[in-house]
Amino acid sequence: MSFRKCLITGLLMIVATAVILLAMGRIPICDCGYVRFWTPASDLSGSSQHIADWYTPSHVIHGFLFYLLLWLLFPRTPVGERALGAIFIEAAWEILENSPLIIDRYREATIAVGYTGDSVLNSVADIMWMLTGFLFAWRMPVWVTVLTGIFFELLALYVIRDNLTLNVLMLMYPVEAIKVWQGG
């Protein structure tokens, strides 16, 4: 598949994701009425509503992991086609993550008691952040990608007491002591 076809297909997949999320009743942008590039940790109501927040590093790490997975499964497939696979996986996660099933699970198992899901803008941005991580992993030496992933995990852990590792753990197997620690 040519670069142009991969680009068009990827854009169509992202647009389709946005349309599905809108059809699910997701808000297009933050209901605050404005768009921010960055939402600080102190703005809990704006988290998952704007372009980037403290969960953005998790989506970049998704890109690192999807690059590895798709490279292992399809080593001879051109990187553009593997990127489409990564977009598909991330888009599917964004749709699932914003379903009542996962939103309710976040409320039950984590400190995100008032979590209402992502805005469509945030979900589309999350896909783009994942793609950034995917392309970073493609171009950088493995050690740089691994160190970057570790840095992102430790930084988010320090700032918001959460990261991709804890997020997955708490969704799959909630640990009360971690929940209490995250609550401060």
ZAMARGU-4260 file (C-alpha; in steps of 0.2 Angstrom, whole numbers, plus 5000, padded with zeros to 4 digits):
<rodrens>
0) 5000/5000/5000 | 5007/5017/4995 | 5011/5031/5008 | 4996/5041/5001 | 4984/5026/5003
5) 4990/5023/5020 | 4988/5041/5025 | 4970/5042/5017 | 4965/5026/5025 | 4972/5031/5042
10) 4963/5048/5041 | 4946/5039/5037 | 4949/5027/5051 | 4951/5042/5063 | 4936/5051/5056
15) 4925/5035/5057 | 4930/5034/5076 | 4925/5052/5079 | 4908/5048/5070 | 4905/5032/5081
20) 4910/5042/5097 | 4898/5056/5092 | 4884/5043/5088 | 4887/5035/5106 | 4883/5052/5113
25) 4901/5058/5117 | 4903/5077/5118 | 4913/5084/5104 | 4924/5096/5115 | 4924/5099/5133
30) 4907/5105/5140 | 4917/5120/5147 | 4915/5127/5129 | 4934/5130/5125 | 4948/5119/5120
35) 4965/5118/5128 | 4981/5110/5122 | 4986/5105/5139 | 4976/5101/5155 | 4986/5102/5171
40) 4984/5089/5185 | 4975/5102/5195 | 4960/5103/5183 | 4952/5086/5186 | 4936/5091/5177
45) 4946/5095/5161 | 4956/5079/5161 | 4951/5068/5146 | 4942/5083/5138 | 4956/5093/5129
50) 4970/5089/5117 | 4983/5083/5130 | 4984/5079/5149 | 4993/5068/5161 | 4986/5052/5152
55) 4994/5058/5136 | 5011/5049/5140 | 5000/5032/5141 | 4994/5034/5124 | 5012/5038/5117
60) 5017/5022/5126 | 5003/5013/5118 | 5012/5018/5101 | 5028/5010/5108 | 5019/4994/5112
65) 5009/4993/5096 | 5025/4996/5086 | 5033/4981/5095 | 5018/4970/5094 | 5015/4973/5075
70) 5034/4972/5071 | 5034/4955/5080 | 5018/4948/5071 | 5021/4956/5054 | 5040/4959/5052
75) 5039/4960/5033 | 5024/4971/5032 | 5028/4989/5028 | 5028/5001/5042 | 5013/5011/5035
80) 5002/4996/5035 | 5007/4992/5053 | 5003/5010/5058 | 4986/5007/5051 | 4985/4992/5062
85) 4990/5002/5077 | 4977/5016/5073 | 4964/5002/5072 | 4969/4995/5089 | 4969/5012/5097
90) 4953/5018/5089 | 4944/5002/5095 | 4951/5005/5113 | 4944/5023/5112 | 4927/5017/5107
95) 4927/5003/5121 | 4935/5015/5134 | 4920/5027/5131 | 4907/5014/5133 | 4896/5013/5149
100) 4905/4996/5153 | 4922/5004/5154 | 4917/5021/5161 | 4907/5012/5175 | 4923/5001/5178
105) 4934/5016/5180 | 4921/5023/5193 | 4921/5007/5203 | 4939/5001/5203 | 4949/5017/5202
110) 4949/5035/5210 | 4940/5042/5195 | 4923/5042/5204 | 4916/5057/5193 | 4924/5051/5177
115) 4912/5053/5162 | 4923/5048/5148 | 4933/5057/5135 | 4927/5071/5123 | 4928/5066/5104
120) 4943/5079/5103 | 4952/5070/5117 | 4949/5053/5109 | 4955/5059/5092 | 4970/5067/5100
125) 4974/5051/5110 | 4975/5042/5093 | 4987/5055/5086 | 4997/5053/5102 | 4998/5035/5100
130) 5003/5037/5082 | 5017/5049/5088 | 5023/5035/5099 | 5022/5022/5085 | 5033/5033/5074
135) 5045/5037/5088 | 5048/5019/5091 | 5050/5016/5072 | 5064/5029/5071 | 5073/5028/5087
140) 5084/5015/5094 | 5076/5003/5106 | 5085/5009/5121 | 5079/5027/5118 | 5061/5021/5116
145) 5062/5010/5132 | 5070/5024/5143 | 5057/5036/5136 | 5043/5024/5141 | 5050/5022/5158
150) 5052/5041/5160 | 5034/5044/5155 | 5028/5031/5168 | 5038/5038/5182 | 5034/5056/5178
155) 5015/5052/5178 | 5016/5042/5193 | 5025/5056/5202 | 5013/5070/5196 | 4996/5061/5197
160) 4999/5045/5206 | 4993/5035/5190 | 5001/5029/5174 | 4998/5016/5161 | 5004/5001/5172
165) 4993/5006/5187 | 4978/5010/5175 | 4978/4993/5168 | 4981/4984/5185 | 4967/4994/5193
170) 4955/4990/5178 | 4959/4972/5178 | 4963/4968/5196 | 4959/4983/5208 | 4970/4984/5223
175) 4962/4993/5237 | 4979/4999/5245 | 4984/5007/5228 | 4967/5015/5226 | 4969/5023/5244
180) 4987/5029/5239 | 4981/5036/5223 | 4967/5046/5232 | 4981/5055/5242
</rodrens>
